[in-house]
């Protein structure tokens, strides 16, 4: 699944920051973009699960499953709200 592989690549980039790979302050926007992209791609995986499933799993069932897992709830909130907040913010993409 291409979306899953893409999210995995972003996760690896984020993990490198936590294992001591130096990050330049001037590149902080790039790292912020990587973190946000990770959450957005993870959120899209939910859509792929619904669209490609062969087990008859409904969108409501996927959402109920994610509602019972804190990490998945965070992914859903960040992935859903960030683009909406950007569109309606007087600060544009600086959210």
TORLUM-184998 format. One line per field, with one value per residue (C-alpha): residue number from 0; x, y, z. Coordinates in steps of 0.001 Angstrom, whole numbers. Layout:
TORLUM-184998
k: (NUM, ...) .
u: (X, ...) .
v: (Y, ...) .
w: (Z, ...) .
This chain:
TORLUM-184998
k: (0, 1, 2, 3, 4, 5, 6, 7, 8, 9, 10, 11, 12, 13, 14, 15, 16, 17, 18, 19, 20, 21, 22, 23, 24, 25, 26, 27, 28, 29, 30, 31, 32, 33, 34, 35, 36, 37, 38, 39, 40, 41, 42, 43, 44, 45, 46, 47, 48, 49, 50, 51, 52, 53, 54, 55, 56, 57, 58, 59, 60, 61, 62, 63, 64, 65, 66, 67, 68, 69, 70, 71, 72, 73, 74, 75, 76, 77, 78, 79, 80, 81, 82, 83, 84, 85, 86, 87, 88, 89, 90, 91, 92, 93, 94) .
u: (0, 1682, 109, 1347, 4881, 4830, 3698, 6456, 9080, 7861, 7912, 11534, 12469, 10816, 12518, 15938, 15390, 14870, 17966, 20424, 20584, 21198, 18504, 19380, 17261, 17017, 15354, 12686, 9869, 10945, 10778, 7391, 6166, 7421, 5549, 2326, 2650, 3033, -259, -2077, -828, -1821, -5279, -5554, -4719, -8112, -9724, -7765, -8868, -12492, -12158, -10072, -11411, -12846, -14270, -17244, -15872, -17861, -16434, -18270, -16538, -13125, -13922, -15150, -11915, -9800, -11884, -10687, -6988, -5554, -2808, -5334, -7565, -4654, -3883, -7502, -7740, -4451, -5022, -8546, -8327, -5020, -6070, -9377, -7663, -5214, -8016, -9837, -6880, -5801, -2251, -2532, -125, 1675, -634) .
v: (0, 3164, 5428, 3220, 3203, 6993, 7410, 5009, 7145, 10266, 8387, 7374, 11009, 12024, 9212, 10341, 13631, 11736, 9546, 12385, 13248, 16984, 19308, 22804, 25582, 27152, 23955, 23892, 24536, 21494, 19325, 20758, 19956, 16379, 15891, 17345, 15372, 12201, 12857, 13736, 10610, 8471, 9995, 9106, 5489, 5344, 6338, 3629, 1008, 1943, 2109, -1022, -3392, -6705, -7634, -5287, -3028, 195, 3693, 3803, 594, 2001, 5191, 3267, 1273, 4423, 6094, 3433, 4048, 7344, 7473, 6973, 9688, 12112, 11216, 11794, 15157, 16508, 15150, 16529, 19881, 21289, 21901, 23371, 25700, 26837, 27792, 29838, 31389, 34989, 33631, 31240, 28320, 29490, 27400) .
w: (0, -1242, 1387, 4210, 2803, 2476, 6100, 7160, 5395, 7206, 10515, 9904, 9252, 12525, 14457, 13226, 15055, 18311, 18036, 17814, 14137, 14307, 13042, 11919, 13369, 9917, 8661, 11386, 8891, 6909, 10036, 10985, 7474, 7846, 11127, 9768, 6536, 8581, 10374, 7172, 5390, 8375, 8256, 4565, 5366, 7045, 3748, 1934, 4479, 3861, 76, -473, 2159, 1043, 4457, 4354, 7079, 7208, 7749, 11085, 12216, 11303, 13206, 16265, 16246, 16058, 18777, 21217, 20511, 21677, 19028, 16225, 17694, 17631, 14024, 13062, 14808, 13470, 9969, 9787, 11535, 10355, 6718, 7908, 10361, 7694, 5307, 7932, 9710, 9146, 9548, 6595, 6660, 9808, 12026) .
